[in-house]
């Protein structure tokens, strides 16, 4: 009986343009986890791709801000809002003197 070994073809990946700091971080991480750099890259890719749906659910600060834009409703005019803001501020000596003046 003859045993045949079948090897799956494995792809190679070359990464260009990686800055030294990122490479050093990757190398240190791989060493701390007893992996080669190639094994670490494959591990991180699998980890990210396995959790990709979780990462896509996280909103960026810009997305949150865009969702809030236009959602504020107030029946008061802008002048009334400004007047209310100014009236509700606490009095401060610094505000009455101004910010840039030196005390004499």
Secondary structure, DSSP 4 states (H G I P E B T S, - for coil): ----------------S--HHHHHHHHHHHHHTT--HHHHHHHHHHHHHHTHHHHHHSPPHHHHHHHHTT----SS-HHHHHHHHHHHSPP-HHHHH-SSPPP-
